[in-house]
């Protein structure tokens, strides 16, 4: 069994020993951890404009250039000796 599952079981067992009046405090304490973890999640980011002003706009026929580079890489890979 992994350690996080063991820890959860130990916490659940310990909760049975807590006086009923303190359960609300423990619940609020746990909720603060949950709220912090939700805030820490990263939001999705857009990559739009990532290559803007990097020099690609100066290439007259970008599609043809990409095809040539891909062909060159393919030939390079095929020439390798394994």
C-alpha positions as a Markdown table, in Angstrom:
| # | Residue | x | y | z |
|---|---|---|---|---|
| 1 | Unk | 0.0 | 0.0 | 0.0 |
| 2 | Unk | 1.4 | 3.4 | -0.8 |
| 3 | Unk | 2.3 | 5.9 | 1.9 |
| 4 | Unk | -0.5 | 8.4 | 1.1 |
| 5 | Unk | -3.1 | 5.7 | 1.6 |
| 6 | Unk | -1.6 | 4.7 | 4.9 |
| 7 | Unk | -1.4 | 8.3 | 6.1 |
| 8 | Unk | -5.1 | 8.8 | 5.2 |
| 9 | Unk | -6.0 | 5.7 | 7.1 |
| 10 | Unk | -4.0 | 6.9 | 10.2 |
| 11 | Unk | -5.7 | 10.3 | 10.0 |
| 12 | Unk | -9.2 | 8.7 | 9.8 |
| 13 | Unk | -8.3 | 6.5 | 12.8 |
| 14 | Unk | -7.1 | 9.5 | 14.7 |
| 15 | Unk | -10.3 | 11.4 | 13.9 |
| 16 | Unk | -12.3 | 8.8 | 15.8 |
| 17 | Unk | -10.5 | 9.9 | 19.0 |
| 18 | Unk | -11.1 | 13.6 | 18.5 |
| 19 | Unk | -13.8 | 15.1 | 20.8 |
| 20 | Unk | -17.0 | 16.0 | 18.9 |
| 21 | Unk | -16.6 | 19.7 | 19.7 |
| 22 | Unk | -13.3 | 19.9 | 17.9 |
| 23 | Unk | -14.4 | 18.3 | 14.6 |
| 24 | Unk | -15.6 | 21.6 | 13.2 |
| 25 | Unk | -12.1 | 23.1 | 13.7 |
| 26 | Unk | -10.5 | 20.2 | 12.0 |
| 27 | Unk | -13.0 | 20.4 | 9.1 |
| 28 | Unk | -12.2 | 24.1 | 8.6 |
| 29 | Unk | -8.5 | 23.4 | 8.8 |
| 30 | Unk | -8.7 | 20.7 | 6.1 |
| 31 | Unk | -10.8 | 23.0 | 3.9 |
| 32 | Unk | -8.0 | 25.6 | 4.0 |
| 33 | Unk | -5.6 | 23.0 | 2.6 |
| 34 | Unk | -8.1 | 22.1 | -0.2 |
| 35 | Unk | -8.6 | 25.8 | -1.1 |
| 36 | Unk | -4.9 | 26.4 | -1.2 |
| 37 | Unk | -4.3 | 23.5 | -3.5 |
| 38 | Unk | -7.1 | 24.6 | -5.9 |
| 39 | Unk | -5.5 | 28.1 | -6.0 |
| 40 | Unk | -2.1 | 26.6 | -6.8 |
| 41 | Unk | -3.4 | 24.9 | -10.0 |
| 42 | Unk | -2.0 | 26.4 | -13.1 |
| 43 | Unk | -4.3 | 27.8 | -15.7 |
| 44 | Unk | -4.1 | 26.9 | -19.3 |
| 45 | Unk | -2.0 | 29.3 | -21.3 |
| 46 | Unk | -2.2 | 30.1 | -25.0 |
| 47 | Unk | 0.9 | 29.8 | -27.2 |
| 48 | Unk | -0.6 | 32.2 | -29.7 |
| 49 | Unk | 2.1 | 34.6 | -30.9 |
| 50 | Unk | 4.9 | 32.6 | -29.5 |
| 51 | Unk | 6.9 | 32.8 | -32.8 |
| 52 | Unk | 5.9 | 36.3 | -33.6 |
| 53 | Unk | 8.9 | 38.6 | -34.6 |
| 54 | Unk | 11.3 | 35.7 | -34.6 |
| 55 | Unk | 12.2 | 36.0 | -38.3 |
| 56 | Unk | 9.8 | 33.6 | -39.8 |
| 57 | Unk | 7.8 | 36.4 | -41.3 |
| 58 | Unk | 10.9 | 37.2 | -43.5 |
| 59 | Unk | 10.7 | 33.8 | -45.3 |
| 60 | Unk | 8.9 | 34.3 | -48.6 |
| 61 | Unk | 7.5 | 30.7 | -48.9 |
| 62 | Unk | 7.4 | 29.2 | -45.5 |
| 63 | Unk | 5.5 | 26.1 | -46.5 |
| 64 | Unk | 8.1 | 25.2 | -49.1 |
| 65 | Unk | 10.9 | 25.9 | -46.7 |
| 66 | Unk | 9.4 | 23.6 | -44.1 |
| 67 | Unk | 9.0 | 20.8 | -46.7 |
| 68 | Unk | 12.6 | 21.2 | -47.7 |
| 69 | Unk | 13.8 | 21.0 | -44.1 |
| 70 | Unk | 11.6 | 18.0 | -43.4 |
| 71 | Unk | 13.0 | 16.3 | -46.5 |
| 72 | Unk | 16.5 | 17.0 | -45.4 |
| 73 | Unk | 15.9 | 15.6 | -41.9 |
| 74 | Unk | 14.3 | 12.5 | -43.4 |
| 75 | Unk | 17.3 | 11.9 | -45.6 |
| 76 | Unk | 19.7 | 12.5 | -42.7 |
| 77 | Unk | 17.9 | 9.9 | -40.6 |
| 78 | Unk | 17.8 | 7.4 | -43.4 |
| 79 | Unk | 21.5 | 7.7 | -44.0 |
| 80 | Unk | 22.3 | 6.8 | -40.4 |
| 81 | Unk | 23.8 | 3.5 | -39.7 |
| 82 | Unk | 22.3 | 1.6 | -36.8 |
